[in-house]
């Protein structure tokens, strides 16, 4: 993968990326938040218009793994890759219908404020939510940094420079998160969407143009290029066959749908929406952006199977992160499209890491470190949140260097499983079940986390296959690799069981739930 760009195109990519980073840093400094976290999270965000907030939230659901690994999955497995996109879109729809308006009405800074207002919170719940959120954010950050480090090293033509690329990019993105606050990072996210979406749409149009606008001809070529024939258009290419494949497919769509409901960076921006009307405007813009984006990514993935499927098969699974760049080279020999797509990958990684780092920092400062202290009517020194964001970003960069050769699918599955099985059930129960208690929240958060970890430990991801974390050992108990069909119901069951067996369920909880804005200061 060292010949993706010629020297002139390589210079263009890094010149554009460097200019963009400098501009983003200046914007973040200029629009930087005040010192307390109420300004850091809410006031600054309110200066963004609702449509701008919607674009930023749509960008929050799009990571560099979405643009690389997901496109590569579509190119190599066909139907199953498209199923992941479908699950994500269904999750966005449910988020807009079920979560965004009631969440912004009850939470003031972070999601645990909702639990406090609805009578199922407390310091222990706040700490548990914060720890699980960090367990979601940290693997997500690691995946972003490893992918962009690999791409940067390949574009430089120096595979040995990967470690340096990960460290430098991680430090730059952490600086942007610390300096910008939610409004500054929102500006970065909007700018990323304004550049990435048109480039991906152009790439999709070029794919369709190459095949004369005939979708049937494109799909036939993709089936042939992928090497799987008619199986490209049928389920099972990634999830497998038989009962294991069925469980994986249901878990894939179910888990992705639930994970999209509770992504920390998206929740952070949803809380900061201005009003119910503003929340609806945010939702329309968010959904419109994602429908257009996933449509373009689907065409790009199928086009990659048709045009560079042979190259992807010969290069192996590790080449999936380069799928968009390989397609760009096949569509444009001059290298301009490759350079544009490379910039999209960098900008997507930049925006995703900046927003997730900020969300993790606020969670660490607000929900974990300050959970047992006096928050003085809900105020927390913004410096603590910024230091927490800096610590999180730098630690993620260090871990990404260590885990750079791991199977990234394992790490991605971990954060998706935790988000869908631990955070989403607590969020939905707190919004819609008056009988939900603090004990139910704790059982769900800690219990679902344990179930997710055990499910992955006894799966082929951990041992028993050449791509496992420990290929020399075999302690598999099942062959399921996408455990959402087990972990998500387990989370709901634990939340229900903990609540119905709680002796402290009294009328006090119902009284507190009748005060929906109890946490407003």
N, C-alpha and C positions, 0 to 999 in steps of 0.2 A: 504493500500500500504506500510505497514511498514515491510513486510517480503520479499522484493524484493531480498535482499542479506543476506547471512549468514555472521557472523562476520569476517571470514577470507577473503571472497570476498570483503567485505566492506573495510577492511584494504588495500587490493590490489588496489582498485579503488582510494582511496584517496592518497595512496603512489605514484601511477603513476601520478595522477593529480598534486600533489604537486611538484614532480620532473619536470614535464613538465612546470609548471608555473615558476619555478626557472630558467630553461633553457631559456624559452622565455624572461624572464626579462633580463637575461644576454645578450642574442642576441640583444634585443632592445637597451640596453645601449651601447653595442659595436658598433652597426650599427646606432646609433642615429644620427639624422640630425643636420645640423648646425643651427645657430640662425635665419637666415632670411628665410622667407617662400618660396622663390624660391628654395633654397636648400631643404627645408622641403618637398616640393611637387614634384619637377621635378628632380633635379640633383641626389639625392639619389636613386630615382626610376630607373634612367637610368643605375644604376649598376646592376639591375636585368635583366637577359636575357629575351628575348621575350617569350620563353616557360614558364619561371617562372612567368612572369607577367600574362600570360594566365591562369595558374593554380590559381594564386591569385584572378583574376577576376571571375573565375568560383566559387571559394569559397565565394566571396562576395555575390553572388546570393543565397547562401545556408545558412540559419539561423537555429538556434535550433528549431524554430517553424516549419521549413520545415521538419526536421527529426522527430519531435514528433507529432505536431498537424496535419500535412498533412498525415503522415502515419496512424494516428488515424482516420482521415477522410476517407481514403481509406478503412480501416478495418471496419468501421461502415456504410459507405454509398456507397462504391464501385465505381460506374461509375463517380459520381460527383467529388470524390477526384482525380481520374485519369484525369478529365477535367482540374483541376487546374494545374497539371503537364504539360499537353499539352499546356495550355496558356502560361506558363512560358517559355517552349522551343521555341514556336513561337516568343515570345518576344525577346529571345536571338538571333534567326536567323535574325529578323528585325534589332536588334541593330548592329549586325555584318555587315549587308548589307548597312544600311542607316546611321549609326551614327558614328561608331568608327573612320574611316579614316578622314572624314571632320571635326569632332570635334577636333581631335588632331592637325589638320592643322590650326585651327582658334583660339583655346583657349590656353592660356599660363599657367594659374594657376587654374581657376575655370570656370564653364560654363558661367557665365555672361560676361567673356572676349569675348566669341563667339558673344554675343549680341552686345557688343561694336564694334567689328570688322565688323559686318554686318549692322550697322546703326540702330539698334533697342534697344540700351542700354541706359546707363546713371545711375546716382546715384539712382534715384527712382526705376528703374528696378532692379538694383543690390540689393538694400535693400529688395524689394519684393521677388526676387528669394531666397535670403538668409533666409528670414523669413519663406517662404513656405518650403524650404529645412529643416529647423529646425523642422517645424511641421511634416515633414515626418520622420526625424531621431529620434525625441524624443519618439513618440509612439513605433517605432521599438525597441529602446533600452529598453523601459519599458517591452515590451513583452518578450524579451530575458531574462531579469533579473528575471521576475516573473516565467517563465518556469524553468529556471535552479535553482532558489531558491526552488521551489516545489520539483524538482527531488532530489536536494541535501538533503533536509530535509527528504524525503522518504528513501533515501539510508542510512542516519544516523539512521533511525528508530525513529526520534524525530520530528513529525510534528510541534511542537511549536518552532523549531529552524529555521523556514522559514525566519523570519525577519532578523535574524543574518546572515543567508546564503546569502540573497540578498545584505545586506550591505557589507559584506566582499568580496564577488565575484565582486560586482560593483566597490569597491575601487581598487582591484587588476587589473581589466581590464582597469580602467581609468589610473592607473599608467603605464601600458604597452603602452597605446595609447600615453600618454604624452611623454614618454621617447623614443619611437621608431621612430616616423616619418613614412613616407609611406614605406620606405625600411624595417625598422624594423617590421612594421605590416605586410608587404608582406612576410617576413620570417615566421612569426607566421601563416599566412594564408596557405602558402605552406606546412608547417609542419602539420597543421591540415588536409589538404587534403590528405597528404601522409599516415596519420593514419586512418582517417575516411573512406575514399573510400574503402580500402581493407577490413576493418571490415564489412562494409555494404554489399559488394559483397559476402563475406564469409557467412554472414547471409542469403542472398538471395539464394546462392548455397545450403545451408543446408535445406532451405525450399523446394527447388525443389527436393533435394535428399529424403526428407521425403515422398514425393508423387511420387517417382520413375521417376522424370523428366517429368511427364504427366501433361501438363498445363490444360487439360480438367478436370482431376481428382481434381487438385488444385482449379479450379474455382467452381466446384460442391461442394467441401467441404467448400469453402468460402461462397457460397450462403446459405448453411445449417447453418454454424457456425454464420453467421451474424444475423440470425433470420429473414431475409427479403426475403428469397427464391429467385425466379427468378428476383425480383426487384433489387437485388444486381448488376445485369449486365445491368440495364436500368437507364436512367437519372431520377432524381427526389428524390433520397434518402436524399439529403441535400437541394437542391434548391426548392423542392416542386413540386406540380402538377399544371395543368391549365396554364392560362396566366401568373400568378405570377412566376411559375416555369420556364416558357420559358424566361421571362425577366431576372430572376436570372441567368439562365444558360448562356445566351448571355452576360450578364454583367460580369459574372465570367471569361469567357475566354477573352472577350474584355478588361476588366479592368486589368487582370493579364498580358496580352500581353503588353499593353501600360505602365503599371507600371514598367515592366522589362526594358523598353527603357531608363528610367530616374532615376534609383536607384542611390542616391548620391555617395555611396562608389564606385560603378562601374564606374560612370562618372569620379571620381577622378583618378582612375587608367587608364582609357582610355585616358585622357588628357596627361598622363605621358608616353605613348608609344613612342618609339624612332623614327619611320619612317613609311611610308605607308607599306613597306614590313614587318616591325616589327608588325604593327597593324594586318596584315593578319595572321601572325604566332600566335599572341595572340588569334585571333578569333578561329583558328583551335583548339588550345589546350583548350580554354574555352568551346567550343561546345563539343568536345570529352569527357571532364570531366563530363559535365552536362548530356549528353546522358547516359553515364555509370551510373552516380549517380541516375538519375531519374528512370532508368530501375531497379536498385537494390531496390530503395525505393518502387516502384510499387509492386515488388514481395514480399518484406517484409510486406507491408500493406495487400496484399491479403492473405499472409500466416498467418498474425495475425488474420484476420477474420476467417480463417479455424481452427486455433489451440487455440485461446484464445478469440474468439468472444463472448462466453457465459460470460466469466469473465468481458469483457468490457461492455456488456449490464447491468450486475448486478451492476457494480461500477458506472455507469452513465457517463455523458459527461466529467466530470473533470478528469476521468481516461485516457482520450485520450493521454495526455502528457506522460504517462508511457507505451504506446503501444509497442515501441521497446524493452523495458526491460521485459515486460510480455512475449513477443515472445521469447526473449533470454532464459528466464527461462523454457519455454516449450520445446525449442530445446536442452538445455544443463542443466541437473540437477546439474552438478558440480558447476555451477555459473561462469565459466570462460567467457562464451559468454556474460552473463549479465554484468560482470565487464568491458569487452571490449566495449560493447555498452554504458555503463554509461560513460566511458572515452570519447567516441565519442561525447556524448551529452555535456559534460563539455567543450571539446576542440572546438566544433562547436560554443557554446555560447561565449567562450573566444575570438575566432577569429572574430566572427561577431560583438560583442560589441566593440572590440578594433578598428576595421576598421570604423564602423559607428561613433564612438566617435571622431575619428580623422577627418573624413569628416565633421562632425557637427562643430568641433572646428575650422577647416580652414574656413568653410563657415561663422561662427560667426565672426571670426577675420578679414577675408578678405572682405566679402561682406556686412556685417551689420555694424560692429563697425567702419571700415575704409572707408566706401563707400563715405562719404562726406568730408574726409580729403585728404591731399596731400600724395599720395602713393609713391612719389619720383620715378617716372618712373617704377611703378609697384612693388616696393619692400615694404615689410611690415615686421616689427620686428617679428621673429619667436616666441619670447616669448609670444606675444599676442595670437597667434594661439594655443600655448600649454596651456596657462591659460584658453582660451576659451574651449578647449577640456576637461580640468580638471573640469571646472564649469559645462559643459554639462553632463559629466559622473556622477558626484556626485549628480546633481539635478535629473537625471534619476533614480538613485538608491533610492533617497528619495521618488520620486513619485511612484516607483514600490512597495515600502512598503505600501503606502496608497492604491494603486489600486490592491493589490495582490488577492483580492477576486472578482474582476470584471470579466465580461465575456471577455476573451482575444480576442475572435473573433471580438468584437466591435472595440477594439483598432487596431487590424490588418487591419480590413476593412477601418478604417480611414486613415492610412498611405498609404495603397495601392490606395485608391480612390484619395487622394491628388497627389500622384506621377503620376498616370495615367491621371488625368484630368487637372492638373495645370502645372506640369513640362514638361511632354512629348509633349503636343501641342506646347508650346513655343519653345522647342528644335527643333522640326521638322520644324516649321514655319521659325525659324531663319536660318536653314540650306538650305531650299528649296524654300522659297517664297521671292522674292526680294521686294515685297510690304509690308512686315511685318514691323511694326513700334513700337516705344517704347510704344505708347498708347495701341496698340494691346497686347503687352506683359503684361502691367499692368492690362488691363481688363481681360485677360486670367488668370493671377496668382491670383488676388484678387477675381474675379468673380467666377472662378471655385472652389476656396477654399470655398466661401460662399455657393455655390450650394451643394458641398459635405457635409458640416456640416449640412445644412438644410435637405438634403436627409436622413441622418442618424438620425437626431433628430425626424423626423416624421415617422421613421420606427419602427418595433418591437424591434430593438436593444435598443432603448431608453425607451420604455414604453409598457405596455399592455400584457406582458408575464412574467412567473416566472423567466426567465433568463435575463430579461431586466435590465438596470442600475437602473431604477425606477419602479419596478414591481407593486407598489401600485397605480400607475397612468396610464392613458391610453389617450394619445393624438396622437395616430397613425393616419396618413392620407392615408397610403398605407401599404401593407404587403410585399413589396419588401425589401430584406435584402442585395442584392448585386447591388448597383445602377449604375454600370459601363455603362450600356446601355444608361443612361441619362446623367451622369456627364461627360464622355469623349466627346460626341458630343457637350455638352454645352461649354466645354473648347475650342474646335476648333471654335465653332461659335462665342464666345466672342472675341477670338483672331482675327478672320477675321473681325468682325464688328467694333472692336476698330480701326483696321488698315485702313479700307476703309472709315471711317468717320473722320479720322485724317486730319485736315486742313494743317498740316505741311508736308504732303507727297509731297516732291519735288524731283528734280533730284539729290539733295545732297545725298539722301539715296543711290541711285543707284551708284553714284560715290564712296561712301565709301565702298560699297559691292564689288567693283572691286579691293579692296586692301585686300586680304584675310588674310594677316598676320599683320594687322595693330596694333594688340596688342602685337606683339613680341617686346621685348625690347633688 
